[in-house]
Amino acid sequence: MACNPTLLTYGRYGALGFEFAGAVLAGIFLGRYLDSLWGTAPVLLVLGAVGGMAGALYRLIVFLQHLSHADQPHHDRKD
């Protein structure tokens, strides 16, 4: 069974979107939970959201760099 390259591309970007949303939501839920434990509301909630966004942004940059390197032709030199 052959794999459709268009569907594969959609799948990769869709997975990246879920990763992005998951990182932000994980930061929010973790911050909210820690706020409820330590009574620091909403400080850790905000820090968790910002941390989740920073992690998601980092992952996006790494993913785009990987795509950029994959699109460049490889020139093998023999010295």
Backbone as CSV, one residue per row, in Angstrom:
resi,resn,N_x,N_y,N_z,CA_x,CA_y,CA_z,C_x,C_y,C_z
1,MET,0.844,-1.179,0.000,0.000,0.000,0.000,0.884,1.235,0.000
2,ALA,0.702,2.099,-0.988,1.510,3.314,-1.120,0.943,4.416,-0.229
3,CYS,1.847,5.232,0.264,1.447,6.330,1.147,1.337,7.618,0.340
4,ASN,0.248,8.314,0.506,0.027,9.575,-0.181,0.853,10.674,0.494
5,PRO,1.783,11.333,-0.236,2.628,12.354,0.389,1.834,13.554,0.920
6,THR,0.728,13.876,0.284,-0.092,14.994,0.754,-0.703,14.669,2.112
7,LEU,-1.223,13.464,2.253,-1.799,13.061,3.532,-0.737,12.978,4.621
8,LEU,0.451,12.538,4.250,1.551,12.473,5.207,1.915,13.870,5.709
9,THR,1.936,14.836,4.813,2.219,16.219,5.199,1.129,16.757,6.113
10,TYR,-0.118,16.516,5.774,-1.219,16.954,6.632,-1.130,16.318,8.015
11,GLY,-0.761,15.047,8.037,-0.620,14.343,9.311,0.471,14.934,10.177
12,ARG,1.587,15.287,9.566,2.689,15.891,10.328,2.291,17.233,10.923
13,TYR,1.660,18.075,10.113,1.247,19.382,10.621,0.124,19.258,11.643
14,GLY,-0.754,18.315,11.449,-1.814,18.076,12.430,-1.248,17.629,13.763
15,ALA,-0.264,16.736,13.715,0.389,16.276,14.940,1.101,17.430,15.634
16,LEU,1.724,18.303,14.852,2.393,19.469,15.428,1.382,20.377,16.124
17,GLY,0.215,20.538,15.546,-0.834,21.348,16.172,-1.291,20.760,17.497
18,PHE,-1.453,19.437,17.534,-1.843,18.788,18.785,-0.739,18.894,19.831
19,GLU,0.513,18.797,19.398,1.639,18.965,20.330,1.631,20.366,20.929
20,PHE,1.406,21.352,20.069,1.386,22.748,20.516,0.285,22.957,21.556
21,ALA,-0.905,22.520,21.219,-2.034,22.674,22.143,-1.817,21.874,23.422
22,GLY,-1.282,20.685,23.301,-1.036,19.845,24.468,-0.028,20.457,25.421
23,ALA,1.029,21.061,24.878,2.038,21.681,25.736,1.450,22.862,26.512
24,VAL,0.665,23.676,25.843,0.047,24.828,26.512,-0.954,24.356,27.569
25,LEU,-1.798,23.397,27.211,-2.789,22.902,28.170,-2.134,22.206,29.360
26,ALA,-1.055,21.458,29.105,-0.347,20.807,30.208,0.222,21.847,31.170
27,GLY,0.786,22.921,30.639,1.306,23.994,31.481,0.209,24.662,32.304
28,ILE,-0.938,24.875,31.665,-2.060,25.504,32.372,-2.569,24.598,33.490
29,PHE,-2.795,23.329,33.176,-3.324,22.415,34.192,-2.338,22.180,35.334
30,LEU,-1.063,22.076,35.000,-0.062,21.899,36.043,0.014,23.146,36.930
31,GLY,0.009,24.318,36.316,0.030,25.554,37.086,-1.201,25.703,37.966
32,ARG,-2.341,25.347,37.434,-3.581,25.426,38.218,-3.559,24.463,39.402
33,TYR,-3.054,23.257,39.148,-2.963,22.264,40.221,-2.009,22.740,41.322
34,LEU,-0.846,23.228,40.927,0.118,23.702,41.919,-0.400,24.932,42.669
35,ASP,-1.147,25.790,41.973,-1.776,26.936,42.649,-2.749,26.466,43.724
36,SER,-3.511,25.414,43.429,-4.471,24.919,44.415,-3.761,24.283,45.611
37,LEU,-2.604,23.689,45.371,-1.845,23.091,46.472,-1.214,24.147,47.381
38,TRP,-0.610,25.144,46.749,0.181,26.105,47.513,-0.515,27.447,47.732
39,GLY,-1.708,27.620,47.205,-2.459,28.856,47.412,-1.817,30.078,46.793
40,THR,-1.240,29.920,45.628,-0.553,31.033,44.966,-1.308,31.539,43.735
41,ALA,-2.594,31.249,43.654,-3.376,31.587,42.457,-3.263,33.067,42.134
42,PRO,-3.176,33.439,40.935,-3.019,32.718,39.667,-1.574,32.709,39.164
43,VAL,-0.611,32.886,40.053,0.786,33.036,39.645,1.291,31.817,38.873
44,LEU,1.135,30.636,39.429,1.656,29.441,38.773,0.842,29.056,37.539
45,LEU,-0.419,29.419,37.515,-1.231,29.199,36.327,-0.662,29.999,35.152
46,VAL,-0.366,31.250,35.396,0.194,32.111,34.348,1.582,31.626,33.945
47,LEU,2.408,31.285,34.928,3.741,30.779,34.618,3.668,29.461,33.843
48,GLY,2.734,28.617,34.198,2.552,27.363,33.473,2.123,27.592,32.035
49,ALA,1.219,28.542,31.829,0.764,28.853,30.475,1.909,29.414,29.632
50,VAL,2.674,30.325,30.221,3.810,30.910,29.499,4.880,29.844,29.227
51,GLY,5.136,28.998,30.219,6.099,27.922,30.023,5.657,26.935,28.957
52,GLY,4.368,26.614,28.939,3.837,25.728,27.909,3.955,26.339,26.530
53,MET,3.682,27.635,26.421,3.827,28.307,25.135,5.288,28.350,24.691
54,ALA,6.193,28.593,25.638,7.618,28.619,25.302,8.080,27.236,24.827
55,GLY,7.643,26.191,25.506,7.999,24.842,25.091,7.428,24.498,23.723
56,ALA,6.202,24.914,23.479,5.570,24.656,22.188,6.275,25.432,21.077
57,LEU,6.652,26.661,21.356,7.361,27.474,20.371,8.728,26.871,20.059
58,TYR,9.411,26.387,21.082,10.702,25.723,20.876,10.527,24.498,19.984
59,ARG,9.516,23.706,20.263,9.255,22.507,19.461,8.931,22.874,18.019
60,LEU,8.193,23.973,17.820,7.865,24.433,16.473,9.129,24.830,15.720
61,ILE,10.032,25.528,16.380,11.281,25.954,15.742,12.119,24.741,15.355
62,VAL,12.228,23.759,16.251,12.991,22.549,15.950,12.367,21.812,14.768
63,PHE,11.057,21.720,14.740,10.355,21.039,13.647,10.601,21.747,12.321
64,LEU,10.514,23.071,12.310,10.716,23.828,11.073,12.163,23.753,10.606
65,GLN,13.110,23.725,11.531,14.512,23.547,11.139,14.716,22.174,10.511
66,HIS,14.081,21.176,11.080,14.177,19.826,10.526,13.612,19.793,9.107
67,LEU,12.476,20.442,8.892,11.902,20.497,7.547,12.803,21.253,6.592
68,SER,13.414,22.313,7.059,14.292,23.112,6.225,15.504,22.302,5.776
69,HIS,16.075,21.534,6.695,17.227,20.711,6.343,16.823,19.547,5.448
70,ALA,15.626,19.055,5.595,15.161,17.937,4.779,14.910,18.377,3.337
71,ASP,14.555,19.654,3.136,14.277,20.158,1.792,15.539,20.495,1.010
72,GLN,16.661,20.692,1.693,17.898,21.043,1.012,18.509,19.799,0.378
73,PRO,19.032,19.967,-0.837,19.663,18.805,-1.478,20.966,18.441,-0.764
74,HIS,21.245,17.165,-0.737,22.467,16.688,-0.094,23.537,16.477,-1.153
75,HIS,24.677,17.091,-0.924,25.803,16.925,-1.843,26.885,16.140,-1.115
76,ASP,27.077,14.951,-1.545,28.110,14.109,-0.940,29.406,14.331,-1.696
77,ARG,30.416,14.738,-0.947,31.738,14.929,-1.541,32.632,13.787,-1.110
78,LYS,33.451,13.381,-2.026,34.459,12.391,-1.688,35.813,13.089,-1.754
79,ASP,36.449,13.174,-0.620,37.750,13.845,-0.582,38.868,12.853,-0.753
